[in-house]
Amino acid sequence: MDAVDLIAGEGPTNHYPRVLEDLIRSEMHDDEATLSSGRVLLEIQEDALENFMDILREIQDDKHEKEGLRREVCSLKAKLAKALREKTKRNMTTIKETQILTEFERYLEKQKAQTKMITSEMSRMQEARKTMETSRDLLTAHMEERISESRKMEAAIRSHLRMKDETCCRVVQREEEEEQDEEGEEEEEEGEEEGEEEGEQDEGGEEEEGDEEGEDEEGGEEGDEEGDEEGEGDEEGEEGDEEGEREGEEVGEEELRKALKETEYQLERERLLWIQKKLKIRLKECQEEKETLRKNGEELMKCLLLNEKRRERRHNKQFRAQVVDCSTNPNSSLH
């Protein structure tokens, strides 16, 4: 039997008093044995002492192992918290990116709808332009036909007026010739009368008086004939004047119609030019809108590609850091 002094305030009694009390009670076979603040004298066997020392050593080794485990657990908890923080950050970034993507998808849908509307509007405008071009061609053909008809009418009117002028000139020439013939006949008659007067001067006054009366009767008959001819000429002149007035009125009406047609043609042409100008302006605006939409889409795609590249770089950087951490610290694990 060996005597062992154990001080209650030192050694394992400070850390493990309950274990020592249990061991003492089991060795002394006394369930009420306790450790006091003073010295305790124990009498135990050698094998029991060895067992007791082994137990104390195991308790000390367990203490060191528990401390190491606690430190390892603390480091693992810190790594886990760090990984959770990074995961939350990644989740936040992914949420933001998903929001951006959803907004971009909505914007793309709006842009697609606008492009569809613009394309439909452009197709409608092109159809309207084609119809306007066809109507313009038809109108130009119709106006050319009307112009050709008006030219034909003008040529016919000019030929008619030329013929009328020629007939008037012929009538005037005939009248002048008739007047000249009448003047020649009157001169011949006057010459004959003078010759007869000279030949009859030797005769008596009675014969002269009879001759003078006969001449007066002949002169009256000739005057009546000349008056009738002049009346017929006046009637023909009045008829010619009426015909001329009618033809002049017809020509004036035709000129007015032609002027009205020309003004209508000019107005229609100006209207078509104005519509064509408006269509060109609208087509240009649609092309500019389409170009701006295309540019905006390209810029958005570039932004998305840049964000994707940045996210990949950040992820690769984090993965490399974790690999380096694992290589330096074998207890750490990849997340």
FENGIDA-V604228 format. One record per residue. RES is the residue in one small letter. PSI is psi in whole degrees, 0 to 359 (999 if undefined). OMEGA is omega in whole degrees, 0 to 359 (none if undefined). Layout:
# FENGIDA-V604228
RES&PSI&OMEGA ; RES&PSI&OMEGA
This chain:
# FENGIDA-V604228
m&134&178 ; d&147&178 ; a&131&181 ; v&127&176 ; d&124&177 ; l&123&177 ; i&128&185 ; a&331&184 ; g&2&183 ; e&165&174 ; g&214&185 ; p&346&180 ; t&329&177 ; n&323&187 ; h&328&186 ; y&58&181 ; p&324&182 ; r&321&179 ; v&320&179 ; l&320&179 ; e&319&179 ; d&317&180 ; l&318&180 ; i&316&180 ; r&319&180 ; s&324&180 ; e&323&183 ; m&353&182 ; h&41&180 ; d&113&183 ; d&347&182 ; e&7&179 ; a&137&181 ; t&163&175 ; l&132&177 ; s&175&180 ; s&349&180 ; g&201&180 ; r&148&181 ; v&133&179 ; l&118&181 ; l&144&175 ; e&107&182 ; i&164&179 ; q&167&183 ; e&316&179 ; d&326&177 ; a&323&177 ; l&320&178 ; e&317&178 ; n&320&180 ; f&319&179 ; m&323&176 ; d&319&179 ; i&318&179 ; l&320&179 ; r&317&178 ; e&320&179 ; i&320&179 ; q&318&178 ; d&319&178 ; d&325&179 ; k&314&180 ; h&318&179 ; e&319&179 ; k&322&178 ; e&316&177 ; g&318&178 ; l&321&180 ; r&317&178 ; r&317&179 ; e&319&178 ; v&319&179 ; c&316&179 ; s&319&178 ; l&321&177 ; k&319&178 ; a&316&178 ; k&319&179 ; l&318&178 ; a&318&178 ; k&315&179 ; a&321&178 ; l&319&177 ; r&316&178 ; e&320&179 ; k&318&178 ; t&319&177 ; k&315&179 ; r&320&178 ; n&318&178 ; m&316&179 ; t&318&178 ; t&321&178 ; i&315&179 ; k&317&180 ; e&319&177 ; t&321&176 ; q&316&178 ; i&318&180 ; l&318&178 ; t&317&177 ; e&318&179 ; f&321&177 ; e&318&176 ; r&316&179 ; y&319&178 ; l&319&177 ; e&317&177 ; k&316&180 ; q&322&177 ; k&317&178 ; a&318&179 ; q&319&178 ; t&321&176 ; k&315&178 ; m&317&181 ; i&318&179 ; t&319&177 ; s&319&178 ; e&319&179 ; m&318&178 ; s&318&178 ; r&319&179 ; m&323&178 ; q&319&176 ; e&317&178 ; a&322&179 ; r&318&178 ; k&315&178 ; t&320&178 ; m&321&178 ; e&318&178 ; t&316&178 ; s&323&178 ; r&317&178 ; d&316&178 ; l&318&180 ; l&318&178 ; t&319&177 ; a&317&179 ; h&317&180 ; m&323&176 ; e&319&176 ; e&316&179 ; r&322&178 ; i&318&178 ; s&319&177 ; e&317&179 ; s&323&177 ; r&319&177 ; k&317&178 ; m&320&179 ; e&317&178 ; a&319&179 ; a&318&179 ; i&318&179 ; r&318&178 ; s&320&178 ; h&316&178 ; l&322&178 ; r&315&178 ; m&320&179 ; k&318&178 ; d&319&179 ; e&317&179 ; t&320&178 ; c&318&178 ; c&319&178 ; r&317&179 ; v&317&179 ; v&318&178 ; q&318&178 ; r&316&179 ; e&318&178 ; e&318&178 ; e&318&178 ; e&318&178 ; e&318&178 ; q&318&178 ; d&317&179 ; e&319&178 ; e&319&178 ; g&318&178 ; e&319&178 ; e&319&178 ; e&318&178 ; e&317&179 ; e&320&178 ; e&319&178 ; g&318&178 ; e&319&179 ; e&320&179 ; e&319&179 ; g&319&179 ; e&322&179 ; e&318&178 ; e&324&180 ; g&335&184 ; e&3&179 ; q&330&181 ; d&343&181 ; e&182&185 ; g&166&182 ; g&333&181 ; e&316&178 ; e&322&179 ; e&319&180 ; e&318&179 ; g&319&178 ; d&320&180 ; e&321&178 ; e&319&178 ; g&320&178 ; e&322&179 ; d&320&178 ; e&317&178 ; e&318&179 ; g&323&179 ; g&319&178 ; e&317&178 ; e&321&179 ; g&320&178 ; d&318&179 ; e&316&179 ; e&323&178 ; g&319&178 ; d&317&179 ; e&318&179 ; e&323&178 ; g&318&177 ; e&319&178 ; g&321&178 ; d&319&178 ; e&317&178 ; e&320&178 ; g&318&178 ; e&317&177 ; e&319&178 ; g&322&178 ; d&318&179 ; e&316&178 ; e&319&178 ; g&318&178 ; e&317&179 ; r&314&179 ; e&322&177 ; g&318&178 ; e&317&178 ; e&317&179 ; v&319&178 ; g&316&177 ; e&319&179 ; e&319&178 ; e&320&177 ; l&317&178 ; r&316&179 ; k&317&179 ; a&319&178 ; l&318&178 ; k&318&179 ; e&318&178 ; t&318&177 ; e&318&178 ; y&317&179 ; q&317&179 ; l&317&179 ; e&320&179 ; r&317&178 ; e&320&178 ; r&316&179 ; l&321&177 ; l&320&179 ; w&317&179 ; i&318&179 ; q&321&178 ; k&315&178 ; k&319&179 ; l&320&178 ; k&318&179 ; i&316&180 ; r&320&178 ; l&320&178 ; k&317&178 ; e&318&179 ; c&319&178 ; q&320&178 ; e&318&178 ; e&319&178 ; k&319&179 ; e&318&178 ; t&319&177 ; l&319&179 ; r&318&179 ; k&317&178 ; n&319&178 ; g&318&178 ; e&318&179 ; e&319&179 ; l&320&177 ; m&322&177 ; k&317&178 ; c&318&179 ; l&319&179 ; l&320&178 ; l&317&178 ; n&320&179 ; e&319&179 ; k&318&178 ; r&318&179 ; r&319&178 ; e&318&179 ; r&317&180 ; r&317&179 ; h&317&179 ; n&321&178 ; k&315&178 ; q&320&180 ; f&319&178 ; r&320&178 ; a&319&178 ; q&322&178 ; v&317&178 ; v&319&179 ; d&319&179 ; c&323&180 ; s&325&179 ; t&323&182 ; n&102&183 ; p&335&182 ; n&339&180 ; s&157&182 ; s&156&179 ; l&140&178 ; h&999&none
